[in-house]
């Protein structure tokens, strides 16, 4: 059995990753969860006996860990002795925090990444996959390739702190990969959406917040969207497609260090996404745009041709299909079980 440690297994990405690998033969899945104040996770729901209902076949190993504490990171690595580590733990929230309190996404994430990378090396982890993102790229009309990032260019001001935090962690991964013990994969994914996302208004991103508004609204009512609607919501990739890339990298990566964009390659406007969510929901809703609220006016899509070349990967889920899957899950699980 190959042991996989999913860090942040109670978050959006971590939940989907853990569920996927727990359903495959040959993998024993461990997951770190965080019980800290204000943690908007579903880990307590897992632990209350609902794992079978949510589709787990074998996810018995959930460990409470504060990844910002060196001693706790060291202990979980010693206790589990994983072959593979997937670092999906991060401090995340929506556009309000991104514009008003950007520092909250930098400090804790930097600390936990640093301890994890060192411990992975010291405890002989064979392969570490790090979920970065594409916020370090300059906005533009042409999908960005991995080689388009230039450290001398100014990162888009809204993402300055978080963007450099990601780049710093990527460089740490490259550093450890050069020591010859652990392979590293950097996944620069774009805006990811789908099942188990955050749908509360305090922590959710644009897509999750819009789903919540649409699903809560009465047919014939209205929803309010921040901004003008002409802002580009960037490149939206369905979560299952990102997890599929991880599987391919685990099976097929040869080089000690690989960095790939994982995306849909298309930049949609806020208006386009909102209207499609409303259409798929089947509701007749009026969309009101509130220009007094914060929004992030940038356009960015990523070129995923390197992932295709190295691993035969391509995004398989259309925006409409992804929205349908998300709404179906939301209606069955989120509304009935979490609210």
Residue, then its C-alpha position, 0 to 999 in steps of 0.5 A: x500500500x502506498x501511503x498518501x498524506x493529504x494536508x488540509x484534508x478538511x478543506x475544499x481541495x483536500x476533501x476532493x483529493x482524499x476522497x479520490x485516492x481513498x477510492x483507489x486500490x493500492x493507496x492508504x490515505x491519511x489526512x490532516x484536519x485543523x480544529x482551530x477557531x473559525x475553521x470552516x471545514x466539514x471534518x467534524x461531519x466526517x468524524x460523525x459517521x457520515x463518511x460512507x454517505x459522502x462516498x468514502x471507501x476507506x478514509x479512517x485516518x484523520x489526524x488533528x494537526x496545526x501545520x504552523x507548529x513545527x513539532x506537530x508537523x514533525x510528529x505527523x510525519x514520523x507517525x504516518x511515514x508517508x510515501x507521498x505528501x499532497x500539500x493542499x492546506x492554505x489560508x483562503x477566503x474571498x475577495x473582501x479579505x483579498x482586498x482588505x486583509x491580504x496579509x492573512x493569506x501570506x504568513x500562516x501559509x508560508x510557515x506551514x509550507x516551510x515546516x512541511x517541506x523540511x519534514x518531508x525531506x527529513x522523513x524520506x518522502x518520495x514525492x511531494x505535490x504542492x498546490x500553488x496557483x496562477x496569481x503570480x502571472x501578469x494579466x493579459x489576453x493570451x493564456x500564460x505559459x509557465x515560462x511567461x512568469x518573470x520574477x522582475x515583473x510586478x505581480x498584480x497589486x491585489x495578489x502581490x503578497x500571496x503571489x510572492x508567497x507562492x513563488x517562494x514556496x515553489x522555489x523551496x520545492x525546487x531547492x529540496x528537489x535538488x537535494x535528490x531525495x524527494x520529487x516535487x510537483x508544482x501545480x499552478x491551477x487556476x480558479x478551481x470550483x466544484x463539490x465541497x467548496x466553501x459556500x458561506x459568504x465570509x470565506x467563499x470565493x466568487x463562484x461559491x458565493x454565487x452558487x449560494x446566492x442562486x440556491x438560496x434565492x426564491x424563483x422569480x427573485x433576485x441576486x446581488x453580485x459584487x462589481x459590474x459583471x464585466x470583470x473577468x472571473x479568470x480561468x475556471x477549472x473543475x476540481x476533478x480535473x485538477x485531481x486527475x492531474x495529480x494522479x497522472x503526475x504521481x504515476x508518470x513523473x520522472x524528473x525530480x522537479x516539474x511545474x505545470x499549469x492546470x487550467x481550462x485555458x479560458x477566461x470568463x467574465x463574472x457576468x458569463x459565469x453568473x448567468x450560466x449558474x442561474x440558467x443551469x439552476x432552472x430559476x428565473x432570477x434578476x441579477x443586480x450588480x453592486x458596484x460599491x462592493x470590492x471586486x478584482x478587475x483582472x483577466x487571466x487564463x493559463x496555457x495547459x499544453x505542458x501538462x498535456x505534453x508531459x502527462x497526457x492531461x487535458x481539462x475534461x469538464x466543461x463549465x456547464x457540466x461542472x456547474x451542473x455537478x456542483x449544483x446537484x451536490x449542493x442540493x443533496x448534501x450542503x443544503x440538507x446536511x450542513x446548514 
